[in-house]
Amino acid sequence: MNATASVLTHTQNVVYSTMDQLKQLLPDSFWQETLAAEKALRRMEFGLPGFGSLMMYGGVMLGAYVMMEQLRFKMKRRTKSGKGIPGPSLPIPFLGGLIEMVKDPYAFWERQRLYASKGVSYNSLFGQFIVFVTDPIKCRELMTVNDPEKMLMVLHPSAKNILGKKNMAFDHGPGHKAIRKSFLSLFTRKALSVYVQLQDGIIRRHVTEWLGKHEGEEIEIRTLLRDLNLMTSQEVFVGPYLDDPETKEKFTAAYLAMTEAFLAFPLCFPGTTVWKGRQGRLYVVKVLEQCVKRAKVYIQKGGEPRCLVDFWVAKCLDEIKEAEAAGEPAPAHSTDHKMADAMLLFLFASQDASTASLTWTMALMADNPEILARVRAEQYAVRGKNLDTVIDGEKMNELKFTRQVVKEILRFRAPAPMVPQMTYTKYQLTEDYALPPGTLVFPSVNAACLQDFEEPLKFDPDRFGEHRKEDLVHAKNYLVFGAGPHYCVGKEYAINQLVTFLSLMSTTCDWSRRRTEDSDKWKYLPTIYPHDTFITLHKRKDHDKDVAKVIDPYAGKA
């Protein structure tokens, strides 16, 4: 009897706790209308005949569901040795950690990291059992599976609505391998050299505009960096073909609607943010199809590639000819629609992650002026006093310390913090624990990058220098660009964007950052950003100011 009473008391407390959590989500009007019912439930005083019985049965059913859910989570987290993987002792029924994740994602994921002292922890999100993995080797292993019978990447609950169910982000098998092989032509030295000159011009235009409008005033620079990166992606990927101002404006708005959809509650019906994101995708793909058509005409007429889609069209046209000569059908990825759909993913992948890293670049350089001084010293040594000269591929290769700084920014604050996967069968994660089917798994890129390196929590670009080579020593931890079949093919493009930006900013501007009590926190949008980046810009006039005397203090040392 005492045991039964204890269970009922516990269930009652859990139910009341759930109601308190729901109060934070539902409007006050809802609770005003149901206040009398809530008081009746708490006091067990019911004025209407039969109402007490109805509420009692409802309470029993609710309590039974709560107990079943708790039992289900207990079984799913159970290890072979009989212990449970760490996590909350009693997840909030129905909602799990959803409210905290929405209100304060930094605190939620930081708590998961602390739970995972031995590399793995669990929680629930809206009734979904989730596992958070911090062990670098296991993170890499999970990212490489990509098997529809075992585990596939899911990105986000709304990802298939926003990107489309057939987008290559969810692809696997021979078709996925073929299209990735085709992508190799997009990131050759020749192609990257064309892109970096475009990147240089776009960044210069935007920085000049910022100084003209905002010099000397404090601004939250994240939005400006988003717009800069959006224009860079558009011009580098499809620039000459997105030439109608009205279409370009609608294209940008549609793309931003997709981005906002990733931050919204995962409901997709007319009027919701996710629905608007889905409609935005349909428009973006339609415009990109027209860009591909025009690029095919241009290349077939003998035009030299001017942007990414030109390079890919040239490759696909060669692949089509090879297939015809062999009596085989053209590659599936060479159709206008398939190419447009892949370009959509390029835009998505390059936008949020690079914008986050550009924002961290501004914040971390302001917080580490001695590093910025060394970057400037290298810029003047390599580029000389004629700073108007366009940075090309040759100059890019000489900026070794600047590249070290960029690699450290990416390690220290990896923009894509997790790569969610869904299990479709039992998966043996460790000797002692197997992931149950239907588990949403979060391999943590950030956790992997912040382990094993020498003083991993310190911002230290010298770790990637010739004297330490931590990028080789701890290569297994450096998961910034993923691993396995979905490894980022645009890695060098992304690094070049950051190197070019830092090169031009360091010699064009001086800047400072106003720090707040929240400045060390992260903001999930859905990639991670500094919680705030209040920057004040000034045009750089004295090129001898704040320049280190030595670029690499370790040069020549064993």
Summary of the structure (lengths in Angstrom):
residues: 558
radius of gyration: 26.7
end to end distance: 74.5
largest distance: 90.0
contacts: 1752
relative contact order: 0.12
helix: 58%
strand: 9%
